[in-house]
Amino acid sequence: MLPFRFFERLLEPTAVSPEGAPPEGLSAFYWHYIRQARWLVFALFISGAVVALLDLLIPIFIGRIVNLVSTHPPATILADYWPELAGMAAVQLLLRPLVLLIQNLVTHQSVIAGLSNLIRWQSHWHVVRQGWTFFQNDFAGRIANRVMQTGPSIRESVVSAANAVWYILIYGGSAIAVLASLDLRLAAPVAGWFLAYLALMRYFVPRLRDRAHKVSDAKSALTGKVVDSYTNILTVKLFARAQDEDAFVRLSVDGHTLAHRNILRLLTFFSLVLSTMNASLVVAMGAVAIWLWSVGEVEVGIVAMVLPLAWQVANMSGWVAFNIAGIFENVGTVQEGMKTIAVPRTMRDHTKAEPLNIEKGGIRFEDVTFGYGTSKGVLQSINLNIRPGERIGLVGPSGAGKSTMVNLLLRFFDVESGRILIDGQDISQVTQETLRANIAMVTQDTSLLHRSIRDNIRYGKPDAADAEIREAAARAHALEFIEELEDWKGRRGFDAQVGERGVKLSGGQRQRIALARVILKNAPILVLDEATSALDSEVEAAIQEQLNTLMEGRTVIAIAHRLSTIARMDRLVIMDTGRIIETGTHAELLARDGVYARMWKRQSGGFLESGAAMKAPN
């Protein structure tokens, strides 16, 4: 339908924000999003004002009709006053429905879906570009909840302000003006009621806001804990800790319940006070109007107008109060969401960052020191030159700093001193997207997207053809098991879904999919962090041949605790306590009879020594 499509196209939900990151102040945060739909919000306010004025005409029309029927004979009233009566009917039958239609089209077709998802999309766009540490420091569920809830809360508070608050200001102000024009004494009860209503709002609204903020905070904490339990459900099952998880979540449920009850108590008390005020308004206005009529100072039509006007103000006040409470509940949700969304981006690209241009793939660590912000530090003055096409093996105990070096190379963190160069380009001065696009990595803890096998492999090259995906899977020795896969919805082969984080696949299968993804990416720099640790010996031996082919012509950094997997690297770099303590080939390091030689002897002969020790007592 044309009117629906017109209004639905007025706002593009996936438009990129023209101003970048959302600001931190509440009003600035609102305006950051609202200004992108300011004409629609303006239309909401205008249509709300017109509806309020048209609703004010209803009791005026009632009073006028009562006056006409009480003062004119039935035989002549239609003949004499049909234009006026027809005008009243046209206002109610044509004008008011038309304005309401426009108001609803703007609200429903443009604002509710469009603005909500615009805010969600732009919030997600900003959050997903945060640094890695941003996600390490919070629950994924809480981050997602804040992104999802902030959009509807901003939209609801704006729509409620336009429809409710604006409505009562226009309606109430106009009602007082109309009554005062007839008799100041008729306006006195409404004016007094408005003053009391403002005082009531002044008392309750800040308290509602504060308690709503606590409810939203408690809800986010509860969501985060529930999602944390679900994300780690295998650990919960393995350790039989369901009851402990119950206790972990129950505390947040109780906290959310208490916060919710506190705001509901306030709302109940608020409703009691407001209903008493409304009853007083109707009685007071009725009494004044009847008294003025009884002394002959107003016509009966005025009485007929005043009573429904008072009743309409009373009914409207409850609706407005409910909306105001909703506004501040939503403001509380927005304030909660700002803790995640209105956060300056960490690890931003330099303002003059250029794309990384790799011609050879040489990597150089120059006096790099890093300690995750701690005084103890993790890396201490690392100097390492990796020649183009050289294959480096990083060896050392856990905590030696091997993975930290890789994280710095990928610029998940910035070095605290020194610098890292690729082909002479300081990686802090290039764009992160191009840096990571030129580095392929397979990690020990392989996590897949909750999508199809095809989508997971194609992640390495979005424009890859199916034939390329199939070839990469074959080279990773994954084709055989992929063709036998069938998911819970009957999808087979490359169309089968892998489940959240790849939970439907074994560890070895996940690692082979990750290898296929890296093979398809075909980046000039390759990082292998325990890349074959989840594979059995037979598959590992087969894949090792493919890795040797994949490594040809590339600069490679490989981390492995099984020294046999990296012994054939061009050079081994031995690390301990954040320092490089030995470098050389496998043969050179064995001949040196140092730390690496002792590690090699321990791994290659450990089982024999253990076996001998076990037999010694006999």
N, C-alpha and C positions, 0 to 999 in steps of 0.2 A: 504494500500500500504506500502510495507516494508520500503522504504526510509523515508516516512513521520513518521511512527511509531518509527523508530530508533531515529530520531531527536527529536520527541515529548517526548521521554522517557529520554532524557539527563538531564532534570531538573525536580525535584519533587516539585510541587508548594506548597505542605503542609508540607515540611520538617521543623523541628524545628531548629531555629538558634543555631549553636554550641557555640556562644559567648554571649548568653543572651541578655541584653538590648542594643538597638542601642546607639552609642556614640553621643555626642552633636555637635562636630565640623562637618562642611559641608563635607570636604573631607573624614573624618573618617566615617561619616554617609553613604556616597556613598560606600566606600570600604567595610563597614560592610556587605552590600548586594551583591556588585559586586564580591567580592572574592568567593562567593558561586557559581558563574557562570563564574569564571575568564577564563577558557579554551574556553568557548563559546565567550566571549568578545574578547579574543585573536584571535580566528578564524575570528571574524568580521573584526578586524583590518587587518589581513593578506589577507583575501579575498578582502577587500576594496583596499588594496595596489596593488594587482594583477590586479584587474579591472581597476584601474587608469593607470597602465603601459600598459595594453592591449588597453585602449582607446587612449593612446598617440600614439600607432602604427597606428591608422587609418589615421591621416594626413600624417604620414611618408609613409605609403603604397600609399596614393594618389599621393604624390610627386614622389615616385619611379615609379609608373605606368605612370604618365605624362612624366617623363624622358624617359622611355622605348618607349612609342608610338611616342614621338617626335624625337627620334634619331635612331630608327630601322625600317626597312621596314616591312609592315604588313605580308608578306609571311613567314618571318622567326622568328617573335617575339615569337610565341607560341612554335615552335620547340626548340628555343634556351633557352627560359626562363620559360618553363612550370613548372619546379620544384619550382622556386621562387614564381610564381604566385599561384601554388597549395598550397604552404606553407602559403601565405597570406590568401587564401580562408579557409584553415583549421583553422587558428587562429580565423577568424571571424565566421565560421560556427560551429566549434566544441569546441575549447578551451574557447573562451569567453562565450558562453552559458553555458558551464559546470561550470566555475567559478561563473557565476551569479546564477546558480542553487544552488550551495553550499552556496553562500552568502544568498540567499533567504530562503533556508531550515534552516540555522542557525537563521536568523532574524525572520522568520514567525513561523516556527514549534517549535523552542526552546526558543527564547528570548521573543517575544512579549507576548504570553500568559503565558509562564512558569515563566519568571522573574517578570512580573507585578504582578501575583497572589502570587508568593513567597513573594514578599515585602508586599503585602496586608495582606497575612496570618500571617506573622511574626509580622507585625505592630499591627494587631488586637490581636494576641496572647499576646503581651506585654501590650497593652492598656487595654484589658479586665481584666488584673490582677492588675491594678492600684487600689489604695484605693478608698473608696466610695466618699471622699471629692473631688477627682479628677473630678468625673462626676458631682458633685454638682456645681462646679465652672465654667462650660462651657456649651454651647449648645450641646445637643446630636447630632443635625444635623451637626454642625461644626466639631465635633470629627469624625463622620462617613465620612464626605466629605474629611477631611484631610487623613484619612486612605485609602479611595478609590482612591484619586487622586495622592498620593505620588508615588505609584508603577509605574503607567504609565509614570509619569514625569521623574523618574529616568531612566526607560528603554528608553524613547524617547531621552533623552539627551545623553545617552551612545551610542545608535544606530546612532544618528545624528553625534556625534563626530567621530564614526568609519567610517561612510559612507561619510560624507561631509568634515569635517575638515581634516581628514587623506587623503581623496581623493585629495583635492586641494594641500596639501603639497607634496604628491607624484607626482601628475600630473604636478603641477607648477614647482617644483624643477627639475623634469626630462625634462620638456619642455625647461627650461632655459639652462640646461646642453647640450641638443641636439642642440639647436640654437647656443650656444656659440662654440660648436665644429665645426660648419659650418662657422660662422662668428660672432665675438663678437658684431658687429653692429646690427645683427638680434636679439640678446638677450637683447639689451639695452631697447627697448620699454617694453618688458615683465617684465624685472627687475624693471624698473621704475613704471610700473603698480602695481607690487606686493608691492613695498614700499608704494605707495599711498593707496593700499587696506588695508595694515596693519595699516596705520595711520587712515584710515576710521574706521576700526574695533576698534582701540584703543579709538577713540572718541565716537563711538556710542554704543559699547557693554556695558560698565558700565551703561550708561543711560538706555539702554534697560533692563538691569538686574534690576535696581532700580524700573523702572516703572512696569516691570513684577511682581515684588514682591508686589507692591501696588495693582495691578490688582488681584493677587491671594488672598491677604488679604481681599480686598473688596468682592470678590466672596465668600469666606468662611463666612464673616459676613452676606452677603445676604442669603446664604443657611441656616445659623443658625437661622435667623429671620423668614424665610419662614417656616422652620420645626417647630419652636416654635409656630407659629400661627396655623399650622395644628395639632400639638400635643394637643393644648388647644382649639380646635375648639368649644367644647361644651361651654366653658366659653365665647368665642367670641359671640356665638349665644345667650346665655342666657342674656348677657348684651347689645346685639344689638350694638356691637362695630366694625362692619366690616369696617366702614370708618376710625376709629382710627387705625385699623390694616393696612389699606391701607397706611396711613401716616407713620406708623412705618416701613413698608417695603419699601415705596417709597424713603425714605431717603437713604437706602442702595442701591436701584436700581440706584438712581441718583449718588451716590458715585462710584458705579461700572462703570457706563457709563462714568463718568468723567475720571476715571483712565484708562479705555479702550481707550477713545479718545486720551488721552495724549500719550499712547504708539503707537497708530496708526498714529498720526501726525509725530512722530519721524520716523516711518517706511516709511511713504510717502516721507519725506525729504531724508531719507537714499536711497531710490530707485532712486530718481532724481539724486543724486550725483553719485551713482554707474552706472546708465545708461549712464551718461555723460562720466565717466571714461572708460567704456567699448567701447563706440563709438570712443573715442580717441585712445584706444589701437588698434582697428581694422584698423583705418585710418593710424596710425603711423607705424604699422607693414607692412601694404600693401605698404605704400610709401617707406619705407626703402628697402623692398624686390624688388619692381619694379625698384628703383634707382640702386640697386646693379646689377640687371639683365641687366639694360640698359647700364651699363658701363662694362658689360661682366665679372663681378666677381662671379656671381652665375648662375646656370642653371635654366631653366624655371621650372623644377620640384621643385626647392626650393621655388619659388613663389607659386606654386600650393600647397605646403605643409604648408607654413607660413600662408596663408589666412584662411584655415579651422582651423588651430591651434589657431589663434587669435580669431576666431569666437567661437570656443569651449571653450576657456578660458573665454570669455565674458559671454557666456550662463551659464557656470558652476558657475561663480562668483555670479550670482543672486540666483541660487539654494543653493549655499553654504551660502550666506548671509541670505537667508530665514531660513536655518537650524540652523545657529548660533543664529539668533533671537529666533528661537524655543528652542534652547538649554537654553538660558538664561531665557526665559519665564518659561521653565520647572524647571530651577534651582530656580526661584522665588517661584514656587509651592512647590518644595521640602523644601525650607527654611521655608515656611509657615507650611508645614506638620510637620517639626521637632519640632515646638512649642508644638505639641501634642504627637508625637511619641518618640522623643529623650528626654524624661523626665524621670529622675530616678524614679523607682517605689517607691511609698509611701507604708507604712505598709508592708514592706518586712518581711518574716519569719526570725527569728534569724538563724545565720549560722549553729548553732548546734541544731536547732529545732527538736524535736522528735514528733512522732504522739501522740495525746491525748489518754490516756488509761483510760476509765471510767469503774469503777467496782461498785460504789455505786451512784455517782451523787451528792455528797455534793459540795456546792458552798460557798465560803467565800470572802467577800469584806473586805480588811484590810486597813483601813485608806486611802481610795481612794479619791483623789481630782482631779477634772477635770473642765476645763472652756473653751474648744475650743480655747485655746490660748489667751483668754482675761484675763485682770487683775481682773475683777469682779468675774469670776468663776461661775460654775453651781452646782457642787457637792463639799461639804465641809466635808472632813474627814469622809467619810462614812464607818462604820463598821457594817457588817451584816453577820451572819452565817446562812446559809440555810442547814438544815440537809438533808441527802439523803432521797428522797421520800417525803420530806415536800412540802406542797402546800402553796405558799406565795402569798398574794394579795398586790400589790403596790397601794396606794391610795394617792391622793393629787391633788391640783389644777394644771392647765396647767402651765408649766414652773418650776414645782417643782423639776424635774430631773429624773422622772420615766423612760422615754424613753431613756434618756442619760445613765442610768445604764444598760439598755438592750443593747444599742449600744456598750458600753464598754465590756459587757460580750461576745458579738459576735466579739469583737475586730475590729469593724469598725474604732475605734480610740484607741490610746494607752493612758493609764492613765498618768496623769502628775506627780502624786506621789502616793505611796501605791502600792498595787497589788491585783489581783483577782486570786483565786485558785479554781480549780475543782479537787476534790479528791486529794488535796495537790499539784497539778501541777500548776505552774504559767502559765497562758494562754499566756503570752508574750514569753514563751519558747517552745511552741508547734506549730505545723503547723496550719495555719488558715483553710486549707481544712478539716483537721480532727476535728478541734474545731467546725466548723459550721456543719459538717456532723453529729455531736452528739447533735445538738440543733435544734429542730423543732420550727418554729415560724409562727403564724398567725397574720397578722397586720390588723389594721382598714382600711387602704387604700390598698385594695387588688389589685394587678396588675398581670394580666395573660399574658402569652406569646401569640403572634399572631400565634397560632398553634391549633391543634385539642384539644377537651376535653381530649381525651386519653393521648396525649402528655403532657398536663398540669398536669394531675394527676400523670402520671408516672414520672414526674420531681422529685417527692419525693423518687422514687426508680426505677432507670433506667432499671433494669432487671426484673421488675415486670411483671407477666403474666396477661393476660386480666381478668382472674377470680379474681385476687387480686385487680385490678383496679375497677372492678365492685363492689366488696365487700366494698371497701373504699368509693365509691360513695354512696352506700346504707347506710352505717353507718353515712355519712354526710348529709343524707336526700336529696341527689342531684339526685338520680337515676330517680325519676319520671319526673323531668323537662328535664333531659338529653335525655331520650328516646323520648321526644316530639320535640327536637330541629331539625331544618333544616336550613342550612346556605344558602348564596346567590348562591352557586353552586350546590345545591341539596344534599349535604352531610348531613347525618342524624346521630343522636345519638352521640356516642363517637367519630365519625369521623368529626363531625361538627366543623368548625373553629370559634373561639371566637372573632376575630377581634383584632385590636391593643389595647393592655392593657386590653382586655376582654370587649371592648365597646359594643359587641353584646349581652351581658348578663346584667341583672339587678345587683344592688349592692349586694343583698342578694344571688343571684345565684353565683356571683363571690366568695363571702365569703364561700359558701358551697363547691365550687370546691377547694378553698384554704384549707379548713378543710380536704377534702378528700386527698389532697396531703400530709398534715401533718400526717393524720392517716396512710397513706401508708409508710411514712418515718420511723415511729416507733422509734423515737430517744429517748434516756434516759432522756433528759432534754427538757421540753416543755415551750415555752413562748407564752403567749396569750396577745396581745395588742389590747384591744377592739375587741376581736375575734368575738363577736356576735352582734356588734353594728348595722350592716346593716340588721339584720333579724327581721321579725315580731315576735310578742310575742309567737304565736303558734309554729312556727318553732324553735325559740330560746329555748323554753321549751323542745322540742323534742331533739334538738341537745345537750342541757345541760346534758341530760342523757348520751349521747355518750361521751361527754367530761369528765364526771365523770368516765366513764369506761376507757377512754384513759389516764386519769391522774393517775390511779392506778399504783403504783410501779414506778412512775416517779417523778423527781424533777420538780416542776411547779412554774413559775413566771407569775402571771396574773395581767394585768393592766386594770382597768375599772373605768369609771366615774359613772356608775350605780352600786351603792354599793350592790344592791340585788343580782347581778351576782357573787359576790365574798365573800359574807357574810359567806358562809360555808367553806371557806378556813381554813387550819390549823392555819394560823397566818396572821394577817394583819399588814402591815408596812406603817405608815402614814408619808408622806413627805411634807415638805414645804421649799421653798427657798434653795433647795439643801441639806437639813439636814433631818435626821430621828428624828421625834418629838414624835412618839408614836409607840408602838408595842404591840400586844396581839391578842387574839381571838375576834370575834365579841362581844360575851357576856362580856368579860373582858373590852373591850373598852367602851361599853355602860355603864357599871357599873362605870367606871372611870369618866364619864361625862365630857370628854375633847373635843378636836377638832373633833375626829371621831364621837362622840355622837352628836355633833351639826350638822355635815354633814348628819348623818343618819336621824335626826329629820327633817332637811330641805328638804331632798329628800322624805321621807315617808309621811310627813305631809304638804308639800309645797302647793299642790293643794287645800287641805282643807282650809289652811290659806288664800290662794289667793281668794278662793271662798267666804269665810266669809268677806274678805275685800271688795269684789265687792258688797256684799249684804248690807253692813253696812249703806250706805246712805239711804236705804229704811226704 
